[in-house]
Amino acid sequence: TPGQTLLTGQVSFNDYRNYLYLAPPDGFQKNVNLNTSLSISKFKNPLLLSGFGFSYSYSYSQIKSNATPSEQKSNQNSFHFFYTRSKLKSLAKNLYLSISGNAGITYSHNRSRVDNGSTGYDGNALGGEVYAGLGMVYKMDKHFLANLSLSNLLNLSYLGGHLDTFNPADQYRIISHTFQFQTGFTNFSLSNIVFGISYLIP
C-alpha cells in the first residue's frame, strides 16, 4: 500500500574453533563473526519502495601455537550506511520478483597483535559501492513478507585506506586504493543467497 513502511532486519553469528593438531593439541585457531543490519523503507506505490539502512559487522580471530610458542589476535569492525530502492513485479498471488539497487558508504577499522603486542598493525579504510540484487518476495499475511535474494548480482566498489605496521625493528605505513567489479556468480557460494523476513508497519 502506498505510504506503508517496511522494516527489515538481519542478525547472524558464528563461533568456530579448530585445533591445529589432533594429538596432542599443539594449539588452536578461533574465529568469531557477527553481522547485523536494519533498514526502513516506504512504498511509493504498491510495487515500488525506497529507504535507508545501516549494517554492522565484527570479526575476531585468534591463532595460538604451543610449539613455537606464539599467539596472534586480530579483530575488525565495519559500519555501512546505504540507500536502497526496489521494484516489484507480480508473478502470482502474493508472489513477486524483486529487482533492487543500492548505494552506500563503508568505514572499517582492523587491528592485529602478535605475542606481547610488540608486532602488529592498525588499519582504517573508507569506501563506497553501488550494487544490484535480484530476488523473490512472498507476502505471508498483511504484516509479514518472506524474502529470498541474490544479494550482489552486480557490484562496483572502491576502497581506500592505510595500514600502519610495526615490529621491534621498524614501523611503516601502507596506503592502498582498490576498485573492484564483480557479479554474484563470481566465486559463487550459498552465502551469496540471503533469506529474511520483513515486517510491514500498519
QUIJO-V408740 format. One record per backbone hydrogen bond with DSSP energy under -0.5 kcal/mol. CO is the residue of the C=O (numbers start at 1). NH is the residue of the N-H. If there is no record, write none. Layout:
((CO/NH) (CO/NH))
This chain:
((1/4) (4/43) (5/201) (6/8) (6/41) (7/199) (8/39) (10/37) (12/35) (14/33) (16/31) (18/29) (26/66) (26/67) (27/20) (28/64) (29/18) (30/62) (31/16) (32/60) (33/14) (34/58) (35/12) (36/56) (37/10) (38/54) (39/8) (40/52) (41/6) (42/50) (43/3) (45/48) (47/88) (48/44) (48/45) (49/86) (50/42) (51/84) (52/40) (53/82) (54/38) (55/80) (56/36) (57/78) (58/34) (59/76) (60/32) (61/74) (62/30) (63/72) (64/28) (65/69) (65/70) (70/65) (71/115) (72/63) (73/113) (74/61) (75/111) (76/59) (77/109) (78/57) (79/107) (80/55) (81/105) (82/53) (83/103) (84/51) (85/101) (86/49) (87/99) (89/97) (92/95) (94/139) (95/91) (95/92) (96/137) (97/89) (98/135) (99/87) (100/133) (101/85) (102/131) (103/83) (104/129) (105/81) (106/127) (107/79) (108/125) (109/77) (110/123) (111/75) (112/121) (113/73) (114/117) (114/119) (119/114) (120/166) (121/112) (122/164) (123/110) (124/162) (125/108) (126/160) (127/106) (128/158) (129/104) (130/156) (131/102) (132/153) (132/154) (133/100) (134/150) (135/98) (136/148) (137/96) (138/140) (138/146) (143/200) (144/140) (144/141) (145/198) (146/138) (147/196) (148/136) (149/151) (149/194) (150/134) (150/153) (153/184) (154/132) (155/182) (156/130) (157/180) (158/128) (159/178) (160/126) (161/176) (162/124) (163/165) (163/174) (164/122) (165/172) (166/120) (167/170) (170/167) (172/165) (173/175) (174/163) (176/161) (178/159) (180/157) (182/155) (183/186) (185/187) (185/188) (189/192) (190/193) (192/151) (192/194) (194/149) (196/147) (197/9) (198/145) (199/7) (199/201) (201/5))
